[in-house]
């Protein structure tokens, strides 16, 4: 007795089959995913093998698109010696195609210019090239009677192309050189929040949307993934400034989740982390970058010439222009920018070109030893971290709190959907000092979060 026969004898008798549900009307539609219906006697040709490959490819693209677009890892962007440098990495386009590079790609920037209010998107796009060498056999057209034969390239390598696409942001050229990066990031982040619907933040926020229909199918999805923006910066040694997180969005969510979060006034997680990382990256650079030395005044003079142009004089006060000139000149003798640990430097973030902050983020500060309390007094818990007020300026409404590091992380997460912080407005901001069980600071950093704006009442 075989195993199948034994299993059949041991199986309980089958009961009466349940009736199939009645068939209703139906309709069909092609999905653009066609496979080969092979059968014995089919003369297999190249077109059939191509159809097999196309079927697997279209399936993979559909699954990739369903998982969402964005960068998976890698693709670090920098500029060195007038050349754009992009490391290897992996991304997924909105079409679902994996964009993988396994080497450093360089692109010369010599002679690259931009128009009024212009900047450059750094993009990774799909690319392919045939290679190899194989003889063509059995083809009357390609196999001449002389017997010499012909050859073709039998393989196709699929890779990526790093390209620059020009972008325009109105008012960019009206900004002081130090403020251009923060201005561009703020405008792009703001446009991203109203990408799918003007409610509840755009011009149509006064009324509920009349339609809550699912998103329509998109026949023309972008093939490229943005990984950075490139700004002209005469003050830098290379003449360019790279901002990664203004453009880059890591792959974090499926398209429906991102769409409905945007429609409901929520901020997708990848957009929120990009805002925090953009601020942290720029903050680290402005606090640690070197100023031009006294022997090299070329970049400084170029920036001063830009400030002196008529468009700056029209859009900025004398005090703003004076602060910008002072920022450029300070440190020429020493050759380095003052590096405040949030307390030591004379600069506010506004003077360093950062006028708008994400809803939450992190700032450096210098912990100081607590003074010994008086015999009849106890130390006041939650003392204000030194220098934070000087760094953020006088407009914001600060409140200081001490809490466990885990509670800091929770507070930063809760601020995800709140508005960005303008340092020239009276915005409520909490400064969170992470402390241990003995109320001692655990590091040389604090977090900031935009305060919740909720006013409730219980009608009688």
C-alpha positions as CSV (number, residue, x, y, z in Angstrom):
1,X,0.0,0.0,0.0
2,X,1.4,3.4,-0.9
3,X,1.4,6.4,1.4
4,X,-1.3,8.1,-0.6
5,X,-3.6,5.0,-0.4
6,X,-3.0,4.8,3.4
7,X,-3.9,8.4,3.8
8,X,-7.0,8.0,1.8
9,X,-8.2,5.1,4.0
10,X,-7.4,7.0,7.2
11,X,-9.2,10.1,6.1
12,X,-12.8,10.6,7.4
13,X,-15.6,10.2,4.9
14,X,-16.2,13.4,3.1
15,X,-19.5,15.2,3.8
16,X,-21.8,16.7,1.3
17,X,-20.1,19.4,-0.7
18,X,-21.3,22.9,0.2
19,X,-23.0,24.6,-2.7
20,X,-21.0,27.2,-4.6
21,X,-22.2,30.7,-4.2
22,X,-24.2,31.9,-7.2
23,X,-22.1,33.7,-9.8
24,X,-22.9,37.3,-10.3
25,X,-22.0,39.6,-13.2
26,X,-18.3,40.3,-13.8
27,X,-16.0,42.2,-16.0
28,X,-12.3,41.9,-16.8
29,X,-9.4,44.2,-17.5
30,X,-5.9,43.6,-18.6
31,X,-3.1,44.4,-16.2
32,X,-0.2,44.7,-18.6
33,X,1.5,41.6,-17.1
34,X,1.5,39.0,-19.8
35,X,3.3,35.6,-19.6
36,X,4.1,32.9,-22.1
37,X,1.5,30.1,-22.5
38,X,4.0,27.4,-23.5
39,X,3.0,24.1,-25.1
40,X,4.6,21.1,-26.7
41,X,5.6,21.8,-30.3
42,X,6.1,25.5,-29.8
43,X,9.1,26.7,-31.7
44,X,10.9,28.7,-29.0
45,X,12.2,32.0,-30.3
46,X,13.9,35.1,-28.8
47,X,10.5,36.9,-28.5
48,X,9.2,34.1,-26.3
49,X,12.3,34.3,-24.0
50,X,11.8,38.1,-23.8
51,X,8.2,37.6,-22.9
52,X,9.3,35.4,-20.0
53,X,11.7,38.1,-18.8
54,X,9.1,40.8,-19.2
55,X,6.6,38.9,-17.1
56,X,9.0,38.6,-14.2
57,X,10.1,42.2,-14.6
58,X,6.5,43.6,-14.5
59,X,5.7,41.5,-11.5
60,X,8.8,42.8,-9.7
61,X,8.0,46.4,-10.6
62,X,4.4,46.1,-9.3
63,X,5.6,44.7,-6.0
64,X,8.3,47.4,-5.7
65,X,5.8,50.2,-6.4
66,X,3.4,48.8,-3.8
67,X,6.1,49.0,-1.1
68,X,6.8,52.7,-1.7
69,X,9.6,54.8,-3.2
70,X,12.7,56.2,-1.5
71,X,16.3,55.5,-0.6
72,X,17.1,52.2,1.2
73,X,20.7,52.9,2.0
74,X,23.9,54.6,0.7
75,X,23.9,57.4,-1.9
76,X,26.0,59.8,0.1
77,X,26.5,63.1,-1.8
78,X,29.4,65.5,-1.4
79,X,31.4,68.0,-3.5
80,X,35.2,67.9,-3.6
81,X,37.5,69.9,-5.9
82,X,34.6,71.1,-8.1
83,X,33.3,67.6,-8.6
84,X,30.0,66.1,-7.4
85,X,30.6,62.7,-5.7
86,X,27.8,60.2,-5.1
87,X,28.6,56.9,-3.3
88,X,27.0,53.6,-4.1
89,X,23.6,52.7,-2.7
90,X,20.1,51.3,-3.2
91,X,16.8,53.1,-3.8
92,X,13.4,52.3,-5.2
93,X,11.6,54.6,-7.7
94,X,7.9,55.2,-7.7
95,X,7.7,52.9,-10.7
96,X,9.0,50.1,-8.4
97,X,12.4,49.7,-10.1
98,X,15.4,49.1,-7.8
99,X,18.1,51.7,-8.4
100,X,21.4,50.1,-7.2
101,X,24.9,51.4,-7.6
102,X,28.0,49.6,-6.4
103,X,30.6,52.3,-7.0
104,X,31.4,55.9,-6.6
105,X,30.1,58.2,-9.4
106,X,31.7,61.5,-10.1
107,X,30.2,64.4,-12.1
108,X,32.3,67.6,-12.9
109,X,30.5,70.9,-11.9
110,X,32.8,73.1,-14.0
111,X,30.8,75.7,-15.9
112,X,27.5,74.7,-14.3
113,X,25.2,77.7,-13.8
114,X,21.7,78.3,-12.6
115,X,19.0,80.7,-13.5
116,X,17.2,83.2,-11.3
117,X,16.1,81.7,-7.9
118,X,17.6,78.4,-9.2
119,X,19.2,75.4,-7.6
120,X,19.8,71.8,-8.6
121,X,18.2,68.6,-7.6
122,X,20.6,65.6,-7.5
123,X,18.8,62.6,-8.8
124,X,19.5,58.9,-9.3
125,X,17.7,57.5,-12.4
126,X,17.7,54.1,-14.1
127,X,20.2,53.4,-16.9
128,X,21.2,50.3,-18.9
129,X,23.8,49.3,-21.5
130,X,24.3,46.2,-23.7
131,X,27.6,44.3,-23.5
132,X,29.2,41.1,-24.4
133,X,29.8,39.4,-27.8
134,X,28.0,36.4,-29.3
135,X,27.6,35.1,-32.9
136,X,24.3,35.2,-34.6
137,X,23.4,31.8,-36.0
138,X,20.5,30.4,-38.0
139,X,19.3,33.7,-39.3
140,X,19.1,34.1,-43.1
141,X,19.3,37.9,-42.8
142,X,22.2,38.0,-40.3
143,X,24.1,34.9,-41.4
144,X,25.5,35.6,-44.9
145,X,26.3,32.8,-47.3
146,X,30.0,33.7,-47.1
147,X,30.0,32.2,-43.6
148,X,31.6,35.2,-42.0
149,X,28.6,35.7,-39.7
150,X,27.7,38.6,-37.4
151,X,27.8,39.1,-33.7
152,X,25.5,40.9,-31.2
153,X,25.6,41.9,-27.6
154,X,23.7,39.3,-25.6
155,X,23.6,41.0,-22.2
156,X,22.2,44.2,-20.7
157,X,23.6,45.7,-17.6
158,X,21.1,47.6,-15.5
159,X,22.5,50.4,-13.4
160,X,21.9,54.0,-12.5
161,X,22.7,57.5,-13.9
162,X,23.4,60.4,-11.5
163,X,21.9,63.5,-13.0
164,X,21.2,67.1,-12.1
165,X,17.7,68.6,-12.7
166,X,17.3,72.4,-12.3
167,X,14.8,73.6,-9.7
168,X,13.4,77.1,-9.0
169,X,12.2,78.5,-5.7
170,X,10.8,82.0,-5.9
171,X,12.6,84.4,-3.6
172,X,15.7,82.3,-3.1
173,X,18.0,84.9,-4.6
174,X,16.6,87.5,-2.2
175,X,18.0,85.7,0.8
176,X,21.3,86.5,2.5
177,X,24.0,83.9,1.5
178,X,23.9,82.3,5.0
179,X,20.1,82.0,4.9
180,X,19.6,80.4,1.5
181,X,19.9,76.8,2.6
182,X,17.4,77.1,5.5
183,X,15.0,79.2,3.3
184,X,15.0,76.5,0.6
185,X,14.5,73.7,3.0
186,X,11.6,75.5,4.7
187,X,9.8,76.2,1.4
188,X,10.2,72.6,0.2
189,X,9.0,71.1,3.5
190,X,6.1,73.5,3.4
191,X,5.1,72.5,-0.1
192,X,5.4,68.8,0.8
193,X,2.8,69.2,3.6
194,X,0.1,70.4,1.1
195,X,1.2,68.0,-1.7
196,X,-2.0,66.0,-1.9
197,X,-4.6,68.4,-0.5
198,X,-4.8,72.1,0.6
199,X,-6.8,71.0,3.7
200,X,-6.2,71.7,6.6
201,X,-3.1,73.9,5.9
202,X,-3.4,75.3,2.4
203,X,-5.7,77.9,0.9
204,X,-8.7,75.5,1.1
205,X,-8.4,74.8,4.9
206,X,-11.6,76.7,5.8
207,X,-13.8,73.9,4.5
208,X,-13.8,70.1,4.7
209,X,-12.9,68.5,1.3
210,X,-16.0,67.5,-0.6
211,X,-14.5,64.2,-1.8
212,X,-12.7,61.4,0.1
213,X,-12.3,59.2,-2.9
214,X,-9.2,56.9,-3.1
215,X,-6.3,58.2,-5.0
216,X,-6.5,57.7,-8.8
217,X,-4.1,55.4,-10.6
218,X,-1.0,57.3,-11.7
219,X,0.0,56.3,-15.2
220,X,3.2,58.4,-15.2
221,X,5.2,57.9,-12.1
222,X,8.7,59.5,-11.8
223,X,11.5,57.3,-12.8
224,X,14.1,59.1,-10.7
225,X,14.7,59.4,-6.9
226,X,16.0,62.7,-5.4
227,X,19.0,62.3,-3.1
228,X,20.1,65.9,-2.5
229,X,20.0,69.6,-3.5
230,X,22.9,71.6,-4.7
231,X,23.2,75.3,-4.0
232,X,25.7,77.8,-5.3
233,X,27.8,79.0,-2.3
234,X,30.7,81.4,-3.2
235,X,31.8,81.3,0.5
236,X,32.7,77.6,0.5
237,X,36.0,76.3,-0.8
238,X,34.3,74.3,-3.6
239,X,31.8,77.0,-4.5
240,X,28.8,74.7,-3.8
241,X,26.7,73.6,-0.8
242,X,25.1,70.2,-0.6
243,X,21.9,69.7,1.4
244,X,21.0,66.0,1.6
245,X,17.8,65.9,3.6
246,X,15.9,68.7,1.9
247,X,15.5,66.3,-1.0
248,X,16.2,62.8,0.3
249,X,13.3,60.6,1.6
250,X,14.2,57.2,2.9
251,X,11.9,54.3,2.0
252,X,9.5,54.1,4.9
253,X,5.9,53.6,4.0
254,X,3.6,52.3,1.2
255,X,2.0,55.0,-1.1
256,X,-1.5,54.7,0.5
257,X,-0.2,55.4,4.0
258,X,1.7,58.5,2.8
259,X,-1.2,59.7,0.8
260,X,-3.8,59.5,3.5
261,X,-1.5,60.9,6.1
262,X,-1.0,63.9,4.0
263,X,-4.7,64.2,3.2
264,X,-5.6,64.1,6.9
265,X,-3.1,66.8,7.9
266,X,-0.5,64.4,9.3
267,X,3.2,64.4,8.5
268,X,4.6,61.1,7.1
269,X,7.4,59.6,9.2
270,X,10.0,59.9,6.5
271,X,9.2,63.6,5.9
272,X,9.4,64.2,9.7
273,X,12.8,62.5,10.1
274,X,14.1,64.3,7.0
275,X,13.2,67.7,8.6
276,X,15.0,66.8,11.9
277,X,18.1,65.4,10.0
278,X,18.2,68.4,7.7
279,X,18.4,70.8,10.7
280,X,20.9,68.6,12.6
281,X,23.2,68.4,9.5
282,X,23.1,72.2,8.9
283,X,23.6,72.9,12.6
284,X,26.7,70.7,12.8
285,X,28.1,72.5,9.8
286,X,27.5,76.1,10.9
287,X,28.8,75.4,14.4
288,X,31.9,73.6,13.2
289,X,32.8,75.1,9.7
290,X,35.9,77.2,9.2
291,X,35.7,80.7,8.1
292,X,38.0,82.1,5.3
293,X,41.5,82.9,6.5
294,X,43.0,86.3,6.1
295,X,45.1,85.1,3.2
296,X,42.1,84.0,1.2
297,X,39.6,86.9,0.9
298,X,38.1,85.8,-2.4
299,X,35.1,83.9,-1.2
300,X,34.4,86.6,1.4
301,X,34.5,89.4,-1.2
302,X,32.1,87.4,-3.4
303,X,29.6,87.2,-0.6
304,X,30.0,90.8,0.2
305,X,29.3,91.7,-3.4
306,X,26.2,89.6,-3.4
307,X,25.0,91.3,-0.2
308,X,25.6,94.7,-1.9
309,X,23.4,93.9,-4.9
310,X,20.1,95.8,-5.1
311,X,17.8,92.8,-4.4
312,X,19.4,92.4,-0.9
313,X,19.1,96.1,-0.1
314,X,15.4,96.0,-0.9
315,X,14.5,92.9,1.1
316,X,16.6,93.3,4.3
317,X,17.1,96.0,6.9
318,X,20.4,97.7,7.7
319,X,20.6,95.7,10.9
320,X,20.2,92.4,9.0
321,X,22.9,93.4,6.5
322,X,25.2,94.6,9.2
323,X,24.8,91.2,11.1
324,X,25.6,89.3,7.9
325,X,28.7,91.3,7.2
326,X,29.8,90.9,10.8
327,X,29.3,87.2,10.6
328,X,31.5,87.0,7.5
329,X,34.3,89.2,8.9
330,X,34.4,87.6,12.3
331,X,37.2,85.2,12.6
332,X,39.3,86.3,9.6
333,X,42.2,86.8,11.9
334,X,41.8,83.5,13.7
335,X,40.8,81.6,10.6
336,X,37.9,79.8,12.2
337,X,34.3,80.4,13.1
338,X,33.5,80.6,16.8
339,X,32.3,77.2,17.8
340,X,29.7,77.6,20.5
341,X,28.6,74.7,22.6
342,X,25.3,76.7,22.5
343,X,26.6,78.9,25.3
344,X,30.1,80.2,24.3
345,X,29.4,81.8,21.0
346,X,27.9,85.3,20.4
347,X,25.7,84.1,17.6
348,X,22.1,83.1,17.6
349,X,20.8,80.6,15.1
350,X,19.2,83.4,13.1
351,X,22.6,85.0,12.7
352,X,24.0,81.7,11.5
353,X,21.3,81.5,8.8
354,X,18.8,79.2,10.5
355,X,15.5,81.1,10.9
356,X,13.1,78.1,10.9
357,X,13.4,74.8,12.9
358,X,11.6,71.5,12.6
359,X,8.9,70.8,15.2
360,X,11.5,69.0,17.3
361,X,15.3,68.4,17.3
362,X,18.5,68.5,19.4
363,X,20.9,71.2,20.5
364,X,24.3,71.1,22.1
365,X,25.1,72.7,25.4
366,X,27.8,72.6,28.0
367,X,26.9,71.0,31.3
368,X,28.2,73.0,34.3
369,X,28.7,71.6,37.8
370,X,25.8,72.4,40.1
371,X,26.6,74.9,42.9
372,X,26.5,73.6,46.4
373,X,23.1,74.5,47.9
374,X,22.8,76.6,51.0
375,X,22.4,74.8,54.3
376,X,18.7,75.6,54.5
377,X,18.0,75.3,50.8
378,X,17.7,72.4,48.3
379,X,18.9,72.5,44.7
380,X,16.2,73.5,42.2
381,X,15.5,70.7,39.9
382,X,15.3,71.3,36.2
383,X,17.5,74.4,36.0
384,X,17.8,76.0,32.6
385,X,20.6,74.6,30.5
386,X,23.2,77.4,30.0
387,X,23.2,79.2,26.7
388,X,20.1,77.9,25.1
389,X,18.3,81.2,25.3
390,X,21.3,82.9,23.6
391,X,21.2,80.4,20.8
392,X,17.5,80.5,20.1
393,X,17.1,84.2,20.5
394,X,14.6,86.3,22.5
395,X,11.4,85.8,20.6
396,X,10.6,82.1,21.4
397,X,8.7,81.3,24.6
398,X,11.0,78.8,26.4
399,X,10.1,76.4,29.1
400,X,12.7,74.1,30.7
401,X,12.0,70.5,31.7
402,X,14.1,67.7,33.0
403,X,13.2,64.1,32.1
404,X,14.5,60.6,31.4
405,X,16.0,60.0,27.9
406,X,13.2,57.7,27.0
407,X,10.7,60.5,27.7
408,X,12.7,62.8,25.5
409,X,12.3,60.4,22.6
410,X,8.6,60.1,23.3
411,X,8.2,63.9,23.3
412,X,10.1,64.2,20.0
413,X,7.9,61.6,18.5
414,X,4.7,63.3,19.7
415,X,5.7,66.6,18.0
416,X,5.7,64.9,14.6
417,X,2.5,66.6,13.2
418,X,3.0,70.1,14.7
419,X,4.1,73.2,12.8
420,X,7.7,74.2,12.3
421,X,9.3,76.7,14.7
422,X,9.9,80.2,13.5
423,X,12.6,81.9,15.7
424,X,11.3,85.4,14.9
425,X,7.8,84.6,16.3
426,X,6.6,84.0,20.0
427,X,6.3,80.2,19.7
428,X,6.0,78.0,22.7
429,X,9.0,75.7,22.9
430,X,10.0,73.2,25.6
431,X,13.7,72.5,26.3
432,X,14.1,68.9,27.5
433,X,17.2,68.1,29.5
434,X,17.8,64.4,29.8
435,X,18.8,63.4,33.3
436,X,19.5,60.2,35.3
437,X,17.9,59.0,38.5
438,X,19.9,61.6,40.5
439,X,18.7,64.5,38.3
440,X,22.2,64.9,36.8
441,X,22.5,65.6,33.0
442,X,23.4,62.5,31.0
443,X,25.2,64.3,28.1
444,X,26.1,67.5,26.4
445,X,22.8,67.9,24.5
446,X,19.2,68.9,25.0
447,X,16.1,68.4,22.9
448,X,13.6,71.0,21.9
449,X,9.9,70.4,21.0
450,X,7.2,72.7,19.9
451,X,4.7,73.0,22.7
452,X,1.3,71.5,22.3
453,X,-1.4,74.1,21.6
454,X,-4.6,72.7,23.1
455,X,-7.1,74.7,25.1
456,X,-10.1,72.8,26.5
457,X,-13.1,73.7,28.5
458,X,-16.1,71.9,30.0
459,X,-19.3,73.8,29.2
460,X,-21.7,73.9,32.2
